[in-house]
Amino acid sequence: MRFSTTLVAAVSAFASVASAANLTVTVGKDATNVFEPNVLTGVQAGDTISFKFVSKNHTLTQSTFATPCVAKPNGVNSGFIPVAAGATTFPTWTIQVDNVTAPLWFYCAQAQHCKGGMVFAINPTADKTFDTYLATAKGSSPPANPSSPGGAATPPASPSAGSPSGSGSASTPSSPASGAFTVSIHKATTLLAALGVVAGLTL
């Protein structure tokens, strides 16, 4: 019976992984300040979302519905990820969503990008819509510098190591220490284990 129980658990875990979706969002498509697409709906627990940075120097920074252009304390933050003009390889920041009980909100913290509408949402709801979030972002004040948004867990290596060069520098990503969900961030051999959303930077 113990073997049977273990086997059933293993099969269930495998089925869960196999059914998880792998989604892609392009950051800075055609050298514009956009997330493409800028909203994802129907995201399920276990799904992964890869953010492919293809131009300029952007971030993926978590915020809240009420304050779109302000970094959420202890929230997800990729740090600045520069991409050189003419680059042929692109850094990718990947998150695994393990908690879908509430919408997730993000923006680019570079200069006026958020105020210009460079925001992104996962599973917005009827009472907290993406259009309202976008409109609030466009009417908000300039964002604060996201390079040090807080959070106790910070990997020792900066994502600039081995990444394409570009204007500006890449800042160290941040992992949340508390809140509705937390993250694991890994680059090369660096791994910070947590719960909720798992995030990683790859080249």
Backbone as CSV, one residue per row, in Angstrom:
resi,resn,N_x,N_y,N_z,CA_x,CA_y,CA_z,C_x,C_y,C_z
1,MET,0.821,-1.204,0.000,0.000,0.000,0.000,0.856,1.256,0.000
2,ARG,1.968,1.211,0.729,2.839,2.378,0.767,3.389,2.664,-0.624
3,PHE,3.778,1.590,-1.357,4.288,1.755,-2.718,3.210,2.344,-3.617
4,SER,1.987,1.843,-3.476,0.882,2.329,-4.306,0.617,3.801,-4.055
5,THR,0.631,4.193,-2.781,0.400,5.596,-2.437,1.487,6.482,-3.020
6,THR,2.731,6.021,-2.916,3.852,6.787,-3.460,3.745,6.913,-4.966
7,LEU,3.353,5.818,-5.620,3.225,5.826,-7.072,2.136,6.783,-7.519
8,VAL,0.997,6.751,-6.834,-0.102,7.660,-7.177,0.332,9.104,-7.014
9,ALA,1.044,9.414,-5.931,1.513,10.778,-5.696,2.474,11.211,-6.786
10,ALA,3.359,10.302,-7.197,4.332,10.630,-8.237,3.642,10.882,-9.565
11,VAL,2.658,10.039,-9.891,1.913,10.218,-11.143,1.151,11.530,-11.130
12,SER,0.544,11.859,-10.000,-0.200,13.115,-9.884,0.712,14.311,-10.062
13,ALA,1.895,14.241,-9.451,2.852,15.342,-9.575,3.306,15.491,-11.013
14,PHE,3.566,14.370,-11.681,3.999,14.416,-13.077,2.906,15.004,-13.958
15,ALA,1.661,14.607,-13.713,0.545,15.117,-14.511,0.386,16.611,-14.326
16,SER,0.600,17.073,-13.089,0.490,18.502,-12.811,1.537,19.288,-13.577
17,VAL,2.787,18.780,-13.581,3.867,19.451,-14.301,3.602,19.437,-15.793
18,ALA,3.126,18.282,-16.286,2.891,18.138,-17.722,1.800,19.069,-18.212
19,SER,0.811,19.365,-17.341,-0.310,20.204,-17.757,-0.028,21.690,-17.604
20,ALA,1.060,22.049,-16.932,1.379,23.462,-16.719,1.728,24.130,-18.045
21,ALA,1.251,25.362,-18.210,1.516,26.112,-19.440,2.831,26.862,-19.328
22,ASN,3.512,27.010,-20.454,4.728,27.812,-20.542,4.437,29.006,-21.446
23,LEU,4.341,30.179,-20.856,3.938,31.388,-21.568,5.129,32.314,-21.759
24,THR,5.085,33.127,-22.821,6.187,34.044,-23.117,5.665,35.461,-23.281
25,VAL,6.358,36.405,-22.661,6.065,37.830,-22.810,7.332,38.506,-23.316
26,THR,7.216,39.275,-24.383,8.362,39.993,-24.940,8.420,41.388,-24.341
27,VAL,9.579,41.757,-23.833,9.769,43.065,-23.202,10.574,43.954,-24.145
28,GLY,9.965,45.070,-24.585,10.653,45.982,-25.494,10.585,45.558,-26.949
29,LYS,9.490,44.928,-27.353,9.351,44.466,-28.734,9.455,45.629,-29.713
30,ASP,10.213,45.430,-30.798,10.404,46.454,-31.836,10.937,47.762,-31.251
31,ALA,11.752,47.651,-30.197,12.377,48.811,-29.544,11.351,49.780,-28.964
32,THR,10.166,49.276,-28.627,9.141,50.106,-27.997,9.062,49.770,-26.510
33,ASN,8.466,50.671,-25.747,8.350,50.475,-24.307,7.041,49.752,-24.000
34,VAL,7.029,48.451,-24.248,5.817,47.655,-24.065,6.158,46.261,-23.558
35,PHE,5.194,45.675,-22.849,5.165,44.240,-22.618,4.203,43.674,-23.657
36,GLU,4.608,42.630,-24.360,3.766,42.059,-25.407,3.616,40.554,-25.203
37,PRO,2.405,40.092,-24.791,1.205,40.870,-24.483,1.351,41.582,-23.137
38,ASN,0.479,42.546,-22.885,0.574,43.293,-21.630,-0.366,42.763,-20.551
39,VAL,-1.134,41.748,-20.872,-2.007,41.125,-19.873,-2.181,39.649,-20.218
40,LEU,-2.157,38.815,-19.185,-2.422,37.386,-19.342,-3.589,37.005,-18.444
41,THR,-4.537,36.270,-18.993,-5.675,35.793,-18.210,-5.686,34.269,-18.216
42,GLY,-6.353,33.705,-17.240,-6.452,32.255,-17.170,-5.180,31.557,-16.752
43,VAL,-4.240,32.290,-16.182,-2.997,31.677,-15.700,-3.317,30.798,-14.491
44,GLN,-2.792,29.582,-14.494,-3.064,28.622,-13.434,-1.826,28.400,-12.565
45,ALA,-2.056,27.903,-11.364,-0.940,27.565,-10.481,-0.041,26.546,-11.167
46,GLY,1.257,26.809,-11.139,2.221,25.935,-11.782,2.655,26.404,-13.154
47,ASP,1.909,27.341,-13.745,2.302,27.887,-15.048,3.577,28.706,-14.911
48,THR,4.383,28.727,-15.961,5.578,29.564,-15.989,5.428,30.646,-17.046
49,ILE,5.973,31.809,-16.752,5.943,32.939,-17.680,7.375,33.415,-17.869
50,SER,7.841,33.395,-19.101,9.197,33.840,-19.419,9.140,35.221,-20.050
51,PHE,9.850,36.169,-19.453,9.910,37.532,-19.968,11.214,37.676,-20.748
52,LYS,11.101,37.830,-22.047,12.262,37.917,-22.928,12.569,39.383,-23.203
53,PHE,13.701,39.857,-22.696,14.101,41.255,-22.848,14.860,41.407,-24.164
54,VAL,14.302,42.197,-25.099,14.868,42.243,-26.455,15.394,43.616,-26.865
55,SER,15.224,44.644,-26.038,15.742,45.965,-26.415,15.877,46.858,-25.189
56,LYS,16.682,47.905,-25.350,16.832,48.969,-24.354,17.251,48.425,-22.990
57,ASN,16.675,49.003,-21.926,17.058,48.670,-20.555,15.813,48.746,-19.679
58,HIS,15.166,47.619,-19.492,13.883,47.586,-18.798,13.970,46.769,-17.510
59,THR,12.887,46.811,-16.745,12.752,45.958,-15.562,11.394,45.258,-15.594
60,LEU,11.290,44.213,-14.808,9.998,43.628,-14.444,9.886,43.807,-12.945
61,THR,9.066,44.762,-12.530,8.974,45.137,-11.125,7.529,45.017,-10.662
62,GLN,7.318,44.317,-9.571,5.960,44.142,-9.066,5.474,45.403,-8.378
63,SER,4.196,45.720,-8.589,3.574,46.851,-7.902,2.235,46.394,-7.334
64,THR,1.354,47.338,-7.084,0.004,47.014,-6.627,-1.000,47.683,-7.549
65,PHE,-2.238,47.248,-7.477,-3.288,47.820,-8.318,-3.462,49.312,-8.040
66,ALA,-3.355,49.704,-6.783,-3.592,51.098,-6.401,-2.445,52.017,-6.788
67,THR,-1.221,51.493,-6.797,-0.045,52.313,-7.112,0.806,51.600,-8.161
68,PRO,0.419,51.688,-9.425,1.069,50.916,-10.493,2.550,51.182,-10.672
69,CYS,2.987,52.415,-10.434,4.370,52.789,-10.727,5.242,52.888,-9.487
70,VAL,4.847,52.213,-8.431,5.621,52.185,-7.190,5.931,50.731,-6.861
71,ALA,7.199,50.427,-6.647,7.598,49.050,-6.346,6.932,48.558,-5.070
72,LYS,6.353,47.375,-5.139,5.726,46.774,-3.967,6.806,46.348,-2.984
73,PRO,6.677,46.720,-1.713,7.674,46.284,-0.730,7.805,44.764,-0.735
74,ASN,9.019,44.297,-0.806,9.314,42.863,-0.835,8.734,42.156,-2.050
75,GLY,8.483,42.914,-3.121,7.907,42.325,-4.322,8.950,41.837,-5.305
76,VAL,8.472,41.191,-6.370,9.349,40.700,-7.427,10.003,41.866,-8.149
77,ASN,11.297,41.775,-8.400,12.009,42.830,-9.119,13.191,42.222,-9.864
78,SER,13.146,42.259,-11.181,14.242,41.702,-11.974,15.492,42.556,-11.919
79,GLY,15.349,43.832,-11.530,16.437,44.776,-11.703,16.526,45.180,-13.158
80,PHE,17.350,46.182,-13.450,17.504,46.642,-14.826,18.246,45.587,-15.653
81,ILE,17.702,45.292,-16.823,18.298,44.300,-17.718,18.558,44.962,-19.069
82,PRO,19.779,45.460,-19.298,20.091,46.149,-20.556,20.323,45.171,-21.698
83,VAL,19.928,45.591,-22.885,20.158,44.804,-24.102,20.778,45.730,-25.140
84,ALA,21.905,45.352,-25.680,22.608,46.184,-26.654,21.858,46.217,-27.979
85,ALA,21.953,47.354,-28.662,21.379,47.461,-30.002,22.043,46.434,-30.908
86,GLY,21.247,45.723,-31.670,21.787,44.721,-32.572,22.091,43.385,-31.924
87,ALA,21.719,43.227,-30.657,21.979,41.962,-29.966,21.235,40.815,-30.642
88,THR,21.831,39.638,-30.611,21.197,38.454,-31.203,20.836,37.404,-30.154
89,THR,21.318,37.586,-28.939,20.904,36.737,-27.826,20.286,37.624,-26.759
90,PHE,19.275,37.118,-26.090,18.498,37.963,-25.197,18.294,37.298,-23.838
91,PRO,18.446,38.077,-22.747,18.203,37.534,-21.411,16.716,37.285,-21.193
92,THR,16.418,36.254,-20.427,15.034,35.898,-20.124,14.858,35.741,-18.624
93,TRP,13.844,36.390,-18.102,13.519,36.314,-16.675,12.243,35.486,-16.559
94,THR,12.296,34.388,-15.834,11.178,33.450,-15.783,10.591,33.360,-14.381
95,ILE,9.268,33.416,-14.300,8.587,33.220,-13.023,7.652,32.025,-13.136
96,GLN,7.562,31.262,-12.074,6.569,30.196,-11.982,5.512,30.643,-10.994
97,VAL,4.284,30.679,-11.429,3.189,31.180,-10.603,2.590,30.026,-9.816
98,ASP,2.670,30.106,-8.507,2.123,29.058,-7.649,0.906,29.528,-6.860
99,ASN,0.588,30.809,-6.959,-0.537,31.359,-6.207,-1.364,32.233,-7.136
100,VAL,-2.575,31.802,-7.464,-3.427,32.560,-8.389,-4.696,33.047,-7.699
101,THR,-4.621,33.228,-6.390,-5.797,33.657,-5.643,-6.097,35.135,-5.830
102,ALA,-5.156,35.891,-6.372,-5.358,37.324,-6.589,-4.569,37.749,-7.822
103,PRO,-4.979,38.854,-8.467,-4.226,39.355,-9.634,-2.812,39.758,-9.236
104,LEU,-1.907,39.735,-10.210,-0.532,40.181,-10.007,-0.268,41.332,-10.960
105,TRP,0.410,42.360,-10.460,0.612,43.599,-11.214,2.098,43.921,-11.318
106,PHE,2.527,44.358,-12.500,3.941,44.646,-12.745,4.090,45.885,-13.632
107,TYR,5.301,46.448,-13.628,5.597,47.606,-14.478,7.086,47.641,-14.774
108,CYS,7.466,48.498,-15.721,8.875,48.779,-15.960,9.232,50.050,-15.215
109,ALA,10.277,49.985,-14.408,10.647,51.105,-13.553,11.683,52.026,-14.182
110,GLN,11.941,51.889,-15.457,12.894,52.754,-16.144,12.252,54.106,-16.448
111,ALA,12.829,55.169,-15.884,12.421,56.553,-16.186,10.900,56.693,-16.206
112,GLN,10.362,57.161,-17.351,8.935,57.416,-17.480,8.186,56.263,-18.162
113,HIS,8.777,55.088,-18.241,8.153,53.991,-18.975,6.797,53.597,-18.403
114,CYS,6.691,53.512,-17.081,5.417,53.142,-16.470,4.353,54.197,-16.752
115,LYS,4.709,55.444,-16.569,3.774,56.541,-16.833,3.357,56.555,-18.301
116,GLY,4.232,56.029,-19.164,3.904,55.928,-20.579,3.063,54.709,-20.911
117,GLY,2.775,53.880,-19.906,1.893,52.740,-20.117,2.574,51.392,-20.159
118,MET,3.858,51.315,-19.763,4.552,50.028,-19.805,4.265,49.254,-18.521
119,VAL,3.097,48.618,-18.507,2.646,47.844,-17.355,2.157,46.481,-17.829
120,PHE,2.021,45.574,-16.874,1.667,44.194,-17.203,0.854,43.607,-16.053
121,ALA,-0.111,42.752,-16.382,-0.954,42.149,-15.350,-1.184,40.671,-15.617
122,ILE,-1.317,39.928,-14.530,-1.680,38.515,-14.585,-3.025,38.341,-13.893
123,ASN,-3.978,37.802,-14.604,-5.307,37.492,-14.074,-6.023,38.688,-13.441
124,PRO,-6.155,39.821,-14.158,-6.983,40.907,-13.632,-8.424,40.432,-13.483
125,THR,-9.178,41.112,-12.637,-10.556,40.697,-12.362,-11.547,41.748,-12.836
126,ALA,-12.829,41.445,-12.695,-13.876,42.363,-13.139,-13.871,43.653,-12.330
127,ASP,-13.490,43.568,-11.059,-13.467,44.772,-10.235,-12.094,45.435,-10.202
128,LYS,-11.081,44.712,-10.625,-9.737,45.286,-10.750,-9.244,44.970,-12.157
129,THR,-9.609,45.831,-13.099,-9.347,45.563,-14.509,-7.985,46.083,-14.946
130,PHE,-7.484,45.513,-16.034,-6.220,45.994,-16.579,-6.355,47.424,-17.080
131,ASP,-7.484,47.763,-17.707,-7.672,49.116,-18.232,-7.587,50.160,-17.122
132,THR,-8.160,49.851,-15.958,-8.082,50.782,-14.827,-6.650,50.896,-14.324
133,TYR,-5.966,49.775,-14.240,-4.559,49.766,-13.814,-3.711,50.601,-14.761
134,LEU,-3.921,50.431,-16.063,-3.177,51.184,-17.072,-3.461,52.673,-16.969
135,ALA,-4.734,53.027,-16.816,-5.104,54.438,-16.713,-4.494,55.077,-15.477
136,THR,-4.472,54.351,-14.376,-3.863,54.864,-13.148,-2.370,55.073,-13.344
137,ALA,-1.724,54.142,-14.028,-0.286,54.266,-14.294,0.016,55.520,-15.094
138,LYS,-0.772,55.796,-16.088,-0.521,56.953,-16.949,-0.759,58.271,-16.227
139,GLY,-1.508,58.229,-15.136,-1.760,59.454,-14.396,-0.952,59.569,-13.130
140,SER,-0.023,58.635,-12.916,0.729,58.603,-11.670,2.011,59.405,-11.761
141,SER,2.647,59.582,-10.611,3.915,60.298,-10.549,5.039,59.396,-11.042
142,PRO,6.205,59.973,-11.400,7.338,59.148,-11.835,7.696,58.116,-10.779
143,PRO,8.087,56.897,-11.195,8.405,55.838,-10.240,9.697,56.098,-9.497
144,ALA,9.782,55.509,-8.310,11.023,55.575,-7.543,12.020,54.599,-8.134
145,ASN,13.296,54.802,-7.809,14.348,53.894,-8.265,14.093,52.502,-7.705
146,PRO,13.941,51.467,-8.572,13.591,50.138,-8.077,14.780,49.264,-7.744
147,SER,15.995,49.804,-7.853,17.167,48.945,-7.715,17.306,48.382,-6.313
148,SER,16.674,49.049,-5.321,16.732,48.533,-3.959,15.345,48.589,-3.329
149,PRO,14.393,47.766,-3.828,13.016,47.861,-3.357,12.783,47.211,-2.015
150,GLY,13.793,46.614,-1.431,13.613,45.945,-0.157,13.566,44.443,-0.338
151,GLY,13.454,43.745,0.775,13.439,42.285,0.714,14.739,41.737,1.252
152,ALA,14.642,40.751,2.118,15.835,40.249,2.785,16.666,39.346,1.899
153,ALA,16.009,38.662,0.951,16.735,37.691,0.133,17.177,38.315,-1.171
154,THR,18.484,38.461,-1.344,19.038,39.035,-2.567,20.216,38.194,-3.021
155,PRO,20.198,37.710,-4.265,21.305,36.880,-4.729,22.599,37.657,-4.792
156,PRO,23.735,37.018,-4.568,25.011,37.717,-4.544,25.490,38.140,-5.911
157,ALA,24.977,37.550,-6.991,25.460,37.873,-8.329,24.490,38.790,-9.034
158,SER,25.023,39.801,-9.729,24.188,40.697,-10.515,23.873,40.065,-11.845
159,PRO,22.632,40.284,-12.387,22.308,39.714,-13.683,23.082,40.324,-14.823
160,SER,23.888,41.373,-14.557,24.674,41.963,-15.631,25.797,41.028,-16.067
161,ALA,26.196,40.101,-15.185,27.292,39.201,-15.523,26.875,38.272,-16.645
162,GLY,27.566,38.396,-17.771,27.290,37.529,-18.897,26.133,37.979,-19.750
163,SER,25.478,39.088,-19.402,24.338,39.549,-20.181,24.794,40.538,-21.228
164,PRO,23.978,40.741,-22.287,24.367,41.693,-23.323,24.556,43.080,-22.741
165,SER,25.529,43.817,-23.250,25.779,45.157,-22.747,24.793,46.124,-23.369
166,GLY,24.622,47.283,-22.725,23.697,48.274,-23.244,23.843,49.548,-22.459
167,SER,23.016,50.538,-22.765,23.087,51.786,-22.029,22.621,51.541,-20.611
168,GLY,23.368,52.030,-19.646,23.032,51.790,-18.258,23.588,50.452,-17.805
169,SER,23.331,50.124,-16.548,23.834,48.871,-16.004,22.683,48.056,-15.457
170,ALA,22.925,46.773,-15.287,21.900,45.898,-14.736,22.018,45.901,-13.227
171,SER,20.894,46.033,-12.538,20.908,46.027,-11.088,20.624,44.624,-10.583
172,THR,20.935,44.398,-9.317,20.744,43.085,-8.723,19.267,42.820,-8.497
173,PRO,18.751,41.645,-8.905,17.340,41.347,-8.702,17.021,41.151,-7.239
174,SER,15.757,41.309,-6.902,15.328,41.212,-5.520,14.291,40.117,-5.368
175,SER,14.372,39.404,-4.243,13.409,38.356,-3.922,12.603,38.772,-2.708
176,PRO,11.267,38.701,-2.782,10.458,39.111,-1.642,10.629,38.194,-0.446
177,ALA,10.548,38.794,0.736,10.719,38.020,1.960,9.385,37.709,2.616
178,SER,8.329,38.427,2.230,7.034,38.203,2.849,5.955,38.714,1.916
179,GLY,4.700,38.566,2.336,3.597,39.068,1.526,2.757,37.935,0.990
180,ALA,1.882,38.260,0.019,0.949,37.285,-0.527,1.659,36.132,-1.208
181,PHE,2.815,36.397,-1.798,3.617,35.331,-2.377,5.068,35.743,-2.361
182,THR,5.944,34.767,-2.423,7.371,35.046,-2.433,8.009,34.334,-3.612
183,VAL,9.294,34.509,-3.800,9.932,33.974,-4.999,11.240,33.270,-4.690
184,SER,11.654,32.456,-5.630,13.029,31.978,-5.673,13.662,32.591,-6.899
185,ILE,14.830,33.162,-6.757,15.538,33.745,-7.888,16.824,32.966,-8.085
186,HIS,17.085,32.553,-9.294,18.333,31.848,-9.527,19.015,32.337,-10.789
187,LYS,20.321,32.437,-10.718,21.153,32.725,-11.882,22.400,31.873,-11.719
188,ALA,22.689,31.074,-12.710,23.789,30.113,-12.614,23.533,29.197,-11.426
189,THR,24.409,29.221,-10.411,24.250,28.297,-9.291,23.597,28.952,-8.082
190,THR,23.171,30.210,-8.199,22.541,30.894,-7.079,21.076,30.491,-6.993
191,LEU,20.614,30.068,-5.818,19.224,29.668,-5.653,18.744,30.069,-4.272
192,LEU,17.651,30.825,-4.252,17.048,31.224,-2.993,15.659,30.612,-2.957
193,ALA,15.456,29.601,-2.114,14.186,28.880,-2.107,13.147,29.652,-1.314
194,ALA,11.893,29.645,-1.810,10.774,30.281,-1.133,9.493,29.651,-1.652
195,LEU,8.363,30.338,-1.441,7.072,29.819,-1.852,6.371,30.819,-2.746
196,GLY,5.391,30.363,-3.516,4.514,31.252,-4.262,4.878,31.387,-5.700
197,VAL,5.889,32.171,-6.032,6.340,32.369,-7.404,7.821,32.069,-7.460
198,VAL,8.241,31.315,-8.422,9.655,31.000,-8.591,10.158,31.775,-9.780
199,ALA,11.215,32.551,-9.604,11.700,33.394,-10.693,13.157,33.118,-10.956
200,GLY,13.570,33.238,-12.200,14.968,33.001,-12.531,15.396,33.801,-13.730
201,LEU,16.658,34.136,-13.803,17.228,34.861,-14.932,18.148,33.930,-15.687
202,THR,17.899,33.777,-16.966,18.759,32.956,-17.807,19.171,33.742,-19.024
203,LEU,20.243,33.331,-19.655,20.728,34.001,-20.851,20.679,33.028,-22.013
